Amino acid sequence: MSDTHEIKARHSNNRVGPVMRAGELALAVVEAAREDNPDRDIRVDDKRAYLRIDTDDEMILRRETIERALGRPFKMNDLELDLSSFAGRIETLPDQVRFYFIKHI
């Protein structure tokens, strides 16, 4: 596969999810992603300084799951403090965050 085709293939997908600064919250988000999306294959790409956490089409992260993983109260808008980037679209509610795509490739 040529370099151009390889780049297009990498960017032509339906992967969605957060890119988190490495640390306690990122690890809690990984745990929540796996628990809140049991039928999805959650991929974690550890780049040392950050974790790219993704799956196909849709990922939901619930506040109570993150709280359980952290062992303390958590507000969903605090996710933004360590959220470096994300793939897909994002819908933020008081009790959950949803990463998703409307159109599928």
A tleap script that builds the chain and sets N, CA, C and O, in Angstrom:
source leaprc.protein.ff14SB
mol = sequence {
  NMET SER ASP THR HIE GLU ILE LYS ALA ARG
  HIE SER ASN ASN ARG VAL GLY PRO VAL MET
  ARG ALA GLY GLU LEU ALA LEU ALA VAL VAL
  GLU ALA ALA ARG GLU ASP ASN PRO ASP ARG
  ASP ILE ARG VAL ASP ASP LYS ARG ALA TYR
  LEU ARG ILE ASP THR ASP ASP GLU MET ILE
  LEU ARG ARG GLU THR ILE GLU ARG ALA LEU
  GLY ARG PRO PHE LYS MET ASN ASP LEU GLU
  LEU ASP LEU SER SER PHE ALA GLY ARG ILE
  GLU THR LEU PRO ASP GLN VAL ARG PHE TYR
  PHE ILE LYS HIE CILE
}
set mol.1.N position { 0.842 -1.168 0.000 }
set mol.1.CA position { 0.000 0.000 0.000 }
set mol.1.C position { 0.895 1.242 0.000 }
set mol.1.O position { 1.863 1.315 0.757 }
set mol.2.N position { 0.570 2.204 -0.843 }
set mol.2.CA position { 1.378 3.419 -0.897 }
set mol.2.C position { 1.129 4.276 0.341 }
set mol.2.O position { 0.140 4.094 1.051 }
set mol.3.N position { 2.054 5.223 0.589 }
set mol.3.CA position { 1.918 6.097 1.755 }
set mol.3.C position { 0.609 6.879 1.718 }
set mol.3.O position { -0.038 7.036 2.754 }
set mol.4.N position { 0.208 7.371 0.551 }
set mol.4.CA position { -1.035 8.138 0.413 }
set mol.4.C position { -2.235 7.277 0.755 }
set mol.4.O position { -3.130 7.722 1.474 }
set mol.5.N position { -2.268 6.043 0.249 }
set mol.5.CA position { -3.386 5.140 0.538 }
set mol.5.C position { -3.417 4.777 2.018 }
set mol.5.O position { -4.490 4.646 2.608 }
set mol.6.N position { -2.248 4.615 2.610 }
set mol.6.CA position { -2.158 4.269 4.029 }
set mol.6.C position { -2.708 5.404 4.893 }
set mol.6.O position { -3.432 5.151 5.855 }
set mol.7.N position { -2.375 6.635 4.562 }
set mol.7.CA position { -2.872 7.793 5.300 }
set mol.7.C position { -4.384 7.901 5.149 }
set mol.7.O position { -5.083 8.129 6.136 }
set mol.8.N position { -4.898 7.742 3.943 }
set mol.8.CA position { -6.349 7.795 3.722 }
set mol.8.C position { -7.053 6.702 4.499 }
set mol.8.O position { -8.101 6.946 5.096 }
set mol.9.N position { -6.497 5.503 4.502 }
set mol.9.CA position { -7.104 4.383 5.221 }
set mol.9.C position { -7.148 4.666 6.717 }
set mol.9.O position { -8.124 4.321 7.383 }
set mol.10.N position { -6.106 5.289 7.250 }
set mol.10.CA position { -6.054 5.616 8.671 }
set mol.10.C position { -7.109 6.641 9.055 }
set mol.10.O position { -7.653 6.590 10.159 }
set mol.11.N position { -7.400 7.567 8.159 }
set mol.11.CA position { -8.347 8.633 8.451 }
set mol.11.C position { -9.759 8.323 7.966 }
set mol.11.O position { -10.687 9.073 8.269 }
set mol.12.N position { -9.938 7.254 7.234 }
set mol.12.CA position { -11.257 6.857 6.741 }
set mol.12.C position { -11.794 5.737 7.617 }
set mol.12.O position { -11.749 4.562 7.251 }
set mol.13.N position { -12.294 6.116 8.759 }
set mol.13.CA position { -12.835 5.116 9.671 }
set mol.13.C position { -13.938 5.751 10.498 }
set mol.13.O position { -14.183 6.954 10.411 }
set mol.14.N position { -14.585 4.950 11.282 }
set mol.14.CA position { -15.665 5.415 12.143 }
set mol.14.C position { -15.268 5.366 13.615 }
set mol.14.O position { -16.123 5.173 14.478 }
set mol.15.N position { -13.980 5.539 13.910 }
set mol.15.CA position { -13.502 5.494 15.285 }
set mol.15.C position { -13.901 6.784 16.006 }
set mol.15.O position { -13.772 7.876 15.453 }
set mol.16.N position { -14.382 6.649 17.233 }
set mol.16.CA position { -14.768 7.794 18.056 }
set mol.16.C position { -14.245 7.597 19.468 }
set mol.16.O position { -14.050 6.465 19.911 }
set mol.17.N position { -14.020 8.694 20.172 }
set mol.17.CA position { -13.612 8.614 21.562 }
set mol.17.C position { -12.643 9.709 21.939 }
set mol.17.O position { -12.201 10.484 21.091 }
set mol.18.N position { -12.312 9.771 23.231 }
set mol.18.CA position { -11.463 10.841 23.739 }
set mol.18.C position { -9.968 10.564 23.599 }
set mol.18.O position { -9.529 9.417 23.521 }
set mol.19.N position { -9.215 11.639 23.570 }
set mol.19.CA position { -7.762 11.595 23.717 }
set mol.19.C position { -7.498 12.299 25.041 }
set mol.19.O position { -7.734 13.500 25.170 }
set mol.20.N position { -7.010 11.554 26.018 }
set mol.20.CA position { -6.867 12.053 27.384 }
set mol.20.C position { -5.404 12.212 27.767 }
set mol.20.O position { -4.574 11.366 27.436 }
set mol.21.N position { -5.089 13.306 28.471 }
set mol.21.CA position { -3.765 13.464 29.057 }
set mol.21.C position { -3.560 12.307 30.035 }
set mol.21.O position { -4.461 11.986 30.810 }
set mol.22.N position { -2.401 11.688 30.005 }
set mol.22.CA position { -2.122 10.528 30.849 }
set mol.22.C position { -2.286 10.886 32.317 }
set mol.22.O position { -1.934 11.986 32.742 }
set mol.23.N position { -2.825 9.944 33.090 }
set mol.23.CA position { -2.996 10.154 34.523 }
set mol.23.C position { -4.174 9.386 35.063 }
set mol.23.O position { -4.745 8.526 34.393 }
set mol.24.N position { -4.525 9.714 36.293 }
set mol.24.CA position { -5.602 9.020 37.015 }
set mol.24.C position { -6.929 9.073 36.265 }
set mol.24.O position { -7.609 8.054 36.143 }
set mol.25.N position { -7.302 10.239 35.764 }
set mol.25.CA position { -8.579 10.375 35.064 }
set mol.25.C position { -8.590 9.567 33.771 }
set mol.25.O position { -9.595 8.933 33.447 }
set mol.26.N position { -7.501 9.583 33.041 }
set mol.26.CA position { -7.427 8.807 31.792 }
set mol.26.C position { -7.644 7.321 32.065 }
set mol.26.O position { -8.356 6.650 31.318 }
set mol.27.N position { -7.038 6.809 33.121 }
set mol.27.CA position { -7.210 5.397 33.472 }
set mol.27.C position { -8.651 5.109 33.879 }
set mol.27.O position { -9.186 4.048 33.557 }
set mol.28.N position { -9.285 6.046 34.585 }
set mol.28.CA position { -10.695 5.884 34.952 }
set mol.28.C position { -11.584 5.909 33.710 }
set mol.28.O position { -12.566 5.171 33.638 }
set mol.29.N position { -11.248 6.746 32.740 }
set mol.29.CA position { -12.020 6.808 31.497 }
set mol.29.C position { -11.885 5.501 30.720 }
set mol.29.O position { -12.862 5.027 30.140 }
set mol.30.N position { -10.701 4.919 30.698 }
set mol.30.CA position { -10.518 3.611 30.039 }
set mol.30.C position { -11.426 2.580 30.698 }
set mol.30.O position { -12.128 1.832 30.016 }
set mol.31.N position { -11.409 2.544 32.015 }
set mol.31.CA position { -12.248 1.583 32.749 }
set mol.31.C position { -13.731 1.829 32.460 }
set mol.31.O position { -14.484 0.884 32.225 }
set mol.32.N position { -14.146 3.095 32.477 }
set mol.32.CA position { -15.542 3.439 32.201 }
set mol.32.C position { -15.926 3.099 30.761 }
set mol.32.O position { -17.028 2.614 30.508 }
set mol.33.N position { -15.022 3.353 29.827 }
set mol.33.CA position { -15.316 3.043 28.420 }
set mol.33.C position { -15.594 1.554 28.261 }
set mol.33.O position { -16.524 1.170 27.551 }
set mol.34.N position { -14.814 0.730 28.902 }
set mol.34.CA position { -15.010 -0.724 28.807 }
set mol.34.C position { -16.294 -1.165 29.498 }
set mol.34.O position { -17.023 -2.012 28.983 }
set mol.35.N position { -16.569 -0.588 30.665 }
set mol.35.CA position { -17.771 -0.974 31.410 }
set mol.35.C position { -19.053 -0.439 30.772 }
set mol.35.O position { -20.056 -1.150 30.707 }
set mol.36.N position { -19.026 0.805 30.302 }
set mol.36.CA position { -20.227 1.436 29.750 }
set mol.36.C position { -20.533 1.022 28.314 }
set mol.36.O position { -21.621 1.301 27.810 }
set mol.37.N position { -19.598 0.367 27.661 }
set mol.37.CA position { -19.773 -0.060 26.261 }
set mol.37.C position { -19.378 -1.526 26.138 }
set mol.37.O position { -18.431 -1.848 25.420 }
set mol.38.N position { -20.086 -2.418 26.826 }
set mol.38.CA position { -19.651 -3.820 26.920 }
set mol.38.C position { -19.627 -4.588 25.599 }
set mol.38.O position { -18.884 -5.561 25.467 }
set mol.39.N position { -20.419 -4.169 24.631 }
set mol.39.CA position { -20.476 -4.882 23.349 }
set mol.39.C position { -19.519 -4.309 22.311 }
set mol.39.O position { -19.544 -4.716 21.150 }
set mol.40.N position { -18.682 -3.372 22.725 }
set mol.40.CA position { -17.761 -2.719 21.785 }
set mol.40.C position { -16.314 -3.080 22.109 }
set mol.40.O position { -15.947 -3.311 23.261 }
set mol.41.N position { -15.519 -3.118 21.065 }
set mol.41.CA position { -14.084 -3.339 21.221 }
set mol.41.C position { -13.444 -1.979 21.494 }
set mol.41.O position { -13.336 -1.150 20.590 }
set mol.42.N position { -13.022 -1.750 22.729 }
set mol.42.CA position { -12.395 -0.485 23.121 }
set mol.42.C position { -10.893 -0.612 22.898 }
set mol.42.O position { -10.242 -1.504 23.441 }
set mol.43.N position { -10.358 0.295 22.092 }
set mol.43.CA position { -8.924 0.300 21.807 }
set mol.43.C position { -8.273 1.429 22.606 }
set mol.43.O position { -8.776 2.552 22.638 }
set mol.44.N position { -7.151 1.114 23.246 }
set mol.44.CA position { -6.400 2.117 24.007 }
set mol.44.C position { -5.002 2.178 23.421 }
set mol.44.O position { -4.259 1.197 23.442 }
set mol.45.N position { -4.659 3.342 22.901 }
set mol.45.CA position { -3.330 3.568 22.323 }
set mol.45.C position { -2.565 4.469 23.292 }
set mol.45.O position { -2.815 5.673 23.360 }
set mol.46.N position { -1.638 3.882 24.035 }
set mol.46.CA position { -0.879 4.596 25.059 }
set mol.46.C position { 0.339 5.260 24.424 }
set mol.46.O position { 1.257 4.583 23.961 }
set mol.47.N position { 0.337 6.572 24.409 }
set mol.47.CA position { 1.438 7.356 23.835 }
set mol.47.C position { 2.293 8.004 24.922 }
set mol.47.O position { 2.995 8.981 24.660 }
set mol.48.N position { 2.238 7.471 26.126 }
set mol.48.CA position { 2.943 7.949 27.318 }
set mol.48.C position { 2.377 9.263 27.849 }
set mol.48.O position { 1.921 9.304 28.991 }
set mol.49.N position { 2.389 10.320 27.074 }
set mol.49.CA position { 1.875 11.616 27.530 }
set mol.49.C position { 0.354 11.673 27.443 }
set mol.49.O position { -0.282 12.460 28.145 }
set mol.50.N position { -0.228 10.844 26.586 }
set mol.50.CA position { -1.680 10.821 26.435 }
set mol.50.C position { -2.150 9.423 26.036 }
set mol.50.O position { -1.372 8.596 25.561 }
set mol.51.N position { -3.446 9.187 26.244 }
set mol.51.CA position { -4.079 7.930 25.842 }
set mol.51.C position { -5.169 8.242 24.831 }
set mol.51.O position { -6.030 9.086 25.076 }
set mol.52.N position { -5.130 7.566 23.707 }
set mol.52.CA position { -6.202 7.661 22.716 }
set mol.52.C position { -7.112 6.466 22.980 }
set mol.52.O position { -6.687 5.318 22.852 }
set mol.53.N position { -8.357 6.732 23.347 }
set mol.53.CA position { -9.321 5.704 23.712 }
set mol.53.C position { -10.423 5.757 22.668 }
set mol.53.O position { -11.110 6.771 22.545 }
set mol.54.N position { -10.603 4.675 21.912 }
set mol.54.CA position { -11.621 4.750 20.870 }
set mol.54.C position { -12.286 3.416 20.579 }
set mol.54.O position { -11.833 2.354 21.007 }
set mol.55.N position { -13.374 3.514 19.838 }
set mol.55.CA position { -14.144 2.363 19.380 }
set mol.55.C position { -14.871 2.788 18.114 }
set mol.55.O position { -14.804 3.951 17.718 }
set mol.56.N position { -15.555 1.864 17.485 }
set mol.56.CA position { -16.310 2.187 16.268 }
set mol.56.C position { -17.675 2.791 16.601 }
set mol.56.O position { -18.382 2.312 17.488 }
set mol.57.N position { -18.028 3.846 15.876 }
set mol.57.CA position { -19.375 4.426 15.812 }
set mol.57.C position { -19.852 5.234 17.019 }
set mol.57.O position { -20.257 6.385 16.854 }
set mol.58.N position { -19.815 4.666 18.229 }
set mol.58.CA position { -20.364 5.375 19.382 }
set mol.58.C position { -19.701 4.893 20.676 }
set mol.58.O position { -19.449 3.702 20.855 }
set mol.59.N position { -19.427 5.843 21.569 }
set mol.59.CA position { -18.900 5.520 22.894 }
set mol.59.C position { -19.616 6.405 23.908 }
set mol.59.O position { -19.737 7.616 23.725 }
set mol.60.N position { -20.084 5.780 24.973 }
set mol.60.CA position { -20.733 6.508 26.053 }
set mol.60.C position { -19.878 6.358 27.307 }
set mol.60.O position { -19.400 5.269 27.624 }
set mol.61.N position { -19.695 7.468 28.010 }
set mol.61.CA position { -18.992 7.472 29.295 }
set mol.61.C position { -19.950 8.049 30.324 }
set mol.61.O position { -20.389 9.191 30.195 }
set mol.62.N position { -20.272 7.270 31.340 }
set mol.62.CA position { -21.215 7.708 32.375 }
set mol.62.C position { -20.467 8.246 33.592 }
set mol.62.O position { -19.434 7.714 33.996 }
set mol.63.N position { -21.016 9.307 34.158 }
set mol.63.CA position { -20.417 9.946 35.332 }
set mol.63.C position { -20.249 8.955 36.479 }
set mol.63.O position { -19.182 8.890 37.089 }
set mol.64.N position { -21.284 8.190 36.773 }
set mol.64.CA position { -21.204 7.280 37.921 }
set mol.64.C position { -20.143 6.199 37.725 }
set mol.64.O position { -19.545 5.740 38.698 }
set mol.65.N position { -19.903 5.788 36.488 }
set mol.65.CA position { -18.863 4.789 36.221 }
set mol.65.C position { -17.477 5.396 36.442 }
set mol.65.O position { -16.599 4.757 37.022 }
set mol.66.N position { -17.287 6.624 35.978 }
set mol.66.CA position { -16.009 7.308 36.197 }
set mol.66.C position { -15.791 7.547 37.691 }
set mol.66.O position { -14.681 7.372 38.194 }
set mol.67.N position { -16.844 7.945 38.395 }
set mol.67.CA position { -16.739 8.141 39.850 }
set mol.67.C position { -16.317 6.854 40.552 }
set mol.67.O position { -15.459 6.875 41.434 }
set mol.68.N position { -16.914 5.750 40.165 }
set mol.68.CA position { -16.576 4.463 40.776 }
set mol.68.C position { -15.105 4.117 40.512 }
set mol.68.O position { -14.400 3.640 41.401 }
set mol.69.N position { -14.660 4.364 39.286 }
set mol.69.CA position { -13.260 4.073 38.929 }
set mol.69.C position { -12.287 4.986 39.683 }
set mol.69.O position { -11.206 4.555 40.084 }
set mol.70.N position { -12.677 6.236 39.870 }
set mol.70.CA position { -11.828 7.197 40.593 }
set mol.70.C position { -11.916 7.019 42.105 }
set mol.70.O position { -10.966 7.323 42.826 }
set mol.71.N position { -13.055 6.529 42.583 }
set mol.71.CA position { -13.262 6.399 44.015 }
set mol.71.C position { -13.609 7.719 44.683 }
set mol.71.O position { -13.378 7.907 45.878 }
set mol.72.N position { -14.173 8.635 43.889 }
set mol.72.CA position { -14.547 9.953 44.421 }
set mol.72.C position { -15.588 10.594 43.507 }
set mol.72.O position { -15.777 10.141 42.378 }
set mol.73.N position { -16.268 11.647 43.982 }
set mol.73.CA position { -17.224 12.358 43.131 }
set mol.73.C position { -16.534 12.981 41.913 }
set mol.73.O position { -15.352 13.325 41.955 }
set mol.74.N position { -17.294 13.116 40.841 }
set mol.74.CA position { -16.753 13.636 39.588 }
set mol.74.C position { -17.858 14.371 38.839 }
set mol.74.O position { -18.993 13.898 38.789 }
set mol.75.N position { -17.536 15.515 38.261 }
set mol.75.CA position { -18.469 16.270 37.411 }
set mol.75.C position { -18.043 16.072 35.965 }
set mol.75.O position { -16.857 16.160 35.648 }
set mol.76.N position { -18.994 15.809 35.095 }
set mol.76.CA position { -18.662 15.520 33.692 }
set mol.76.C position { -17.893 16.657 33.028 }
set mol.76.O position { -17.030 16.398 32.189 }
set mol.77.N position { -18.180 17.899 33.378 }
set mol.77.CA position { -17.437 18.994 32.737 }
set mol.77.C position { -15.974 19.020 33.164 }
set mol.77.O position { -15.164 19.686 32.519 }
set mol.78.N position { -15.612 18.303 34.247 }
set mol.78.CA position { -14.200 18.192 34.642 }
set mol.78.C position { -13.411 17.307 33.675 }
set mol.78.O position { -12.180 17.318 33.680 }
set mol.79.N position { -14.116 16.550 32.858 }
set mol.79.CA position { -13.457 15.732 31.840 }
set mol.79.C position { -12.638 16.613 30.891 }
set mol.79.O position { -11.579 16.212 30.407 }
set mol.80.N position { -13.148 17.811 30.639 }
set mol.80.CA position { -12.494 18.722 29.706 }
set mol.80.C position { -11.092 19.141 30.166 }
set mol.80.O position { -10.263 19.525 29.342 }
set mol.81.N position { -10.825 19.069 31.463 }
set mol.81.CA position { -9.506 19.466 31.973 }
set mol.81.C position { -8.386 18.599 31.404 }
set mol.81.O position { -7.287 19.092 31.148 }
set mol.82.N position { -8.660 17.307 31.204 }
set mol.82.CA position { -7.650 16.382 30.689 }
set mol.82.C position { -7.954 15.894 29.279 }
set mol.82.O position { -7.239 15.039 28.757 }
set mol.83.N position { -8.997 16.419 28.661 }
set mol.83.CA position { -9.383 16.025 27.308 }
set mol.83.C position { -8.576 16.850 26.301 }
set mol.83.O position { -8.872 18.022 26.066 }
set mol.84.N position { -7.563 16.229 25.716 }
set mol.84.CA position { -6.700 16.934 24.759 }
set mol.84.C position { -7.389 17.100 23.419 }
set mol.84.O position { -7.245 18.123 22.750 }
set mol.85.N position { -8.133 16.083 23.042 }
set mol.85.CA position { -8.798 16.062 21.745 }
set mol.85.C position { -9.830 14.939 21.781 }
set mol.85.O position { -9.984 14.257 22.794 }
set mol.86.N position { -10.528 14.755 20.677 }
set mol.86.CA position { -11.440 13.627 20.564 }
set mol.86.C position { -11.720 13.352 19.102 }
set mol.86.O position { -11.513 14.209 18.243 }
set mol.87.N position { -12.197 12.138 18.828 }
set mol.87.CA position { -12.575 11.746 17.470 }
set mol.87.C position { -14.091 11.634 17.427 }
set mol.87.O position { -14.714 11.129 18.361 }
set mol.88.N position { -14.674 12.109 16.339 }
set mol.88.CA position { -16.120 12.067 16.177 }
set mol.88.C position { -16.751 13.361 16.655 }
set mol.88.O position { -16.096 14.397 16.771 }
set mol.89.N position { -18.037 13.268 16.926 }
set mol.89.CA position { -18.772 14.392 17.502 }
set mol.89.C position { -18.935 14.112 18.980 }
set mol.89.O position { -18.764 12.977 19.424 }
set mol.90.N position { -19.264 15.139 19.744 }
set mol.90.CA position { -19.407 14.965 21.191 }
set mol.90.C position { -20.716 15.586 21.654 }
set mol.90.O position { -21.095 16.675 21.222 }
set mol.91.N position { -21.393 14.875 22.534 }
set mol.91.CA position { -22.615 15.358 23.182 }
set mol.91.C position { -22.364 15.241 24.683 }
set mol.91.O position { -22.122 14.148 25.195 }
set mol.92.N position { -22.424 16.371 25.383 }
set mol.92.CA position { -22.141 16.384 26.814 }
set mol.92.C position { -23.424 16.658 27.591 }
set mol.92.O position { -24.109 17.655 27.360 }
set mol.93.N position { -23.731 15.760 28.508 }
set mol.93.CA position { -24.870 15.902 29.404 }
set mol.93.C position { -24.341 15.856 30.838 }
set mol.93.O position { -23.191 15.466 31.045 }
set mol.94.N position { -25.142 16.241 31.835 }
set mol.94.CA position { -24.647 16.232 33.219 }
set mol.94.C position { -24.183 14.852 33.709 }
set mol.94.O position { -23.279 14.759 34.540 }
set mol.95.N position { -24.799 13.790 33.195 }
set mol.95.CA position { -24.471 12.456 33.690 }
set mol.95.C position { -23.747 11.560 32.693 }
set mol.95.O position { -23.429 10.413 33.008 }
set mol.96.N position { -23.486 12.068 31.498 }
set mol.96.CA position { -22.750 11.254 30.531 }
set mol.96.C position { -22.207 12.099 29.390 }
set mol.96.O position { -22.663 13.214 29.136 }
set mol.97.N position { -21.222 11.532 28.713 }
set mol.97.CA position { -20.676 12.109 27.493 }
set mol.97.C position { -20.807 11.037 26.422 }
set mol.97.O position { -20.559 9.857 26.671 }
set mol.98.N position { -21.199 11.462 25.235 }
set mol.98.CA position { -21.357 10.541 24.107 }
set mol.98.C position { -20.492 11.027 22.954 }
set mol.98.O position { -20.591 12.181 22.537 }
set mol.99.N position { -19.639 10.138 22.438 }
set mol.99.CA position { -18.854 10.392 21.230 }
set mol.99.C position { -19.521 9.570 20.130 }
set mol.99.O position { -19.846 8.403 20.347 }
set mol.100.N position { -19.731 10.163 18.952 }
set mol.100.CA position { -20.476 9.451 17.912 }
set mol.100.C position { -20.208 10.032 16.533 }
set mol.100.O position { -19.608 11.098 16.392 }
set mol.101.N position { -20.666 9.309 15.520 }
set mol.101.CA position { -20.675 9.782 14.144 }
set mol.101.C position { -22.101 9.720 13.634 }
set mol.101.O position { -22.840 8.789 13.959 }
set mol.102.N position { -22.494 10.701 12.840 }
set mol.102.CA position { -23.803 10.660 12.197 }
set mol.102.C position { -23.709 9.890 10.897 }
set mol.102.O position { -24.544 9.031 10.614 }
set mol.103.N position { -22.680 10.199 10.096 }
set mol.103.CA position { -22.458 9.498 8.824 }
set mol.103.C position { -21.423 8.412 9.026 }
set mol.103.O position { -20.473 8.588 9.789 }
set mol.104.N position { -21.597 7.308 8.358 }
set mol.104.CA position { -20.656 6.203 8.452 }
set mol.104.C position { -19.877 6.071 7.158 }
set mol.104.O position { -20.431 6.226 6.070 }
set mol.105.N position { -18.598 5.785 7.281 }
set mol.105.CA position { -17.735 5.618 6.118 }
set mol.105.C position { -17.768 4.158 5.722 }
set mol.105.O position { -17.111 3.765 4.758 }
savepdb mol mol.pdb
quit
